[in-house]
Amino acid sequence: MKNTRNNTSNSIYFKSLFFVAILALASCNSKEKSETANTDTTETMENVDLITITENQFSSGNMEVGKMTMQPFNSIVKANGMFAVPPENQADVSAYFAGYVKNISLLPGDAVKKGQTLFTIENPEYVQAQQDFLEAKGRLSYLKSDYERQKELMADNVTSKKNFLKAESEYTVTMAQYQSLKKKLSLMNINPNTLSGENIRSVISVLSPLSGYATTINATKGMYLNPSDVAVTVTNTDDLHIELKIFEKDLPMVKEGQFINVRLQNDMNKVYQGKVHLVNKAINAQDRTVAIHGDLVNESDVKLFAPGMYIEGEILTTTSEHPALPVEAVANIDNDYFVLVKENGTTFKRVLVKVGAANNGFIQIINANDFKPDTEFLTKGTFNLITE
């Protein structure tokens, strides 16, 4: 009876040991499989980041390899504005005297020269002004002679002082009328020195005060013009300049002589060079902005633009050097930036980088310290390789 119990206990003991051994073996196998799986995954991830290209691909794709270099980058102040001309280069032309437009043949954009007839106007009242001038001119000759004669007689005590004063008064008043009418005729563009009874006219010419272009034409043939009506606007674009607005917080950073990158709003890829010419000292109370005036560096660029064209400007305030790569060396994929680092031969590894400002074809690499100084990058053809 006792032996039977002992045999039973031994059997249970050996079965327990066997079960524990099975569990241990299974655990070891599971651990080995897990480690193998993790190793495979890591190797797969590394293989995904590795890109190998052939020498034929490298040469046919015009690919290039280069190192990170120090490049100058500018701090910028962004501004909006337009092209404009100085006040003296634009004139709103109107007639000094009311009348009907007799003739006008201008089209917007026509080139005009200073002194050129822009249009003519007609009014019968112009005839009266010319007649009054000729009458005053005729009387003036007689009154001048009478005044000088009375002056001599007065000196000899031959005539009375009353006669002398009367002659002096009539001569002085007529002289004032003559000079006044002479100035009036000059404003009518009628030469008083050549005016005579035979060439009195009811049509006068309105001349251009400056050379430029007829940018706005409001007058039409037969239209009645008042002296306050603007008939034609003439603009000289030779001194076309940049007008920008910056916020008051940026004022301390902007100085005369700083360069400006200018872009048209409908063509942001093309950049034109300008330079700050004048910084206003007053702040606009409504929008808290400050006016900045600048000039185009390349004078030939002036002919490409017209006053009133909207522009976007970047005022280059300060310059500092930072590690950088060519813009083509960095691929932007869903707002993540990658570069291809040369591993060996023609094998490259895709690496995530942090970028900063871009300037003159280079882009700043913020985490440049993560790379060795002699690290080589694929500087041309990167984007196509990463996205394939």
Buried (B, 14 or more C-beta within 10 A) or exposed (E): EEEEEEEEEEEEEEEEEEEEEEEEEEEEEEEEEEEEEEEEEEEEEEEEBEBEBEEEEBEEEEBBBBBBEEBEBBEBBEBBBBBBBEEEBBBEBBBEBBBBBBEBEBEEEBEBEEEBBBBBBBBEEBEEBBEBBBBBBEBBEEBBEBBEBBBEBBEEEEBEEEBBEBBBEBBEEBBEBBEEBBEBBEEBBBEBEEBEEEEBEBEBBBBBEBBBBBBBBBBEEEBEBEEEBBBBBBBBBEEBBBBBBBBEEBBEBBEEEBBBBBBBEEEEEEEBEBBBBEBBEEBEEEEEBBBBBBBBEEEEBBEBBBBEBEBBBBBBBEEEEBBBBBBBBBBEEEEEBBBBBBBEEBEBEBBEBEBEBEBEEBBBBBEBEEBEEEBBBBBBBBBEBBEE
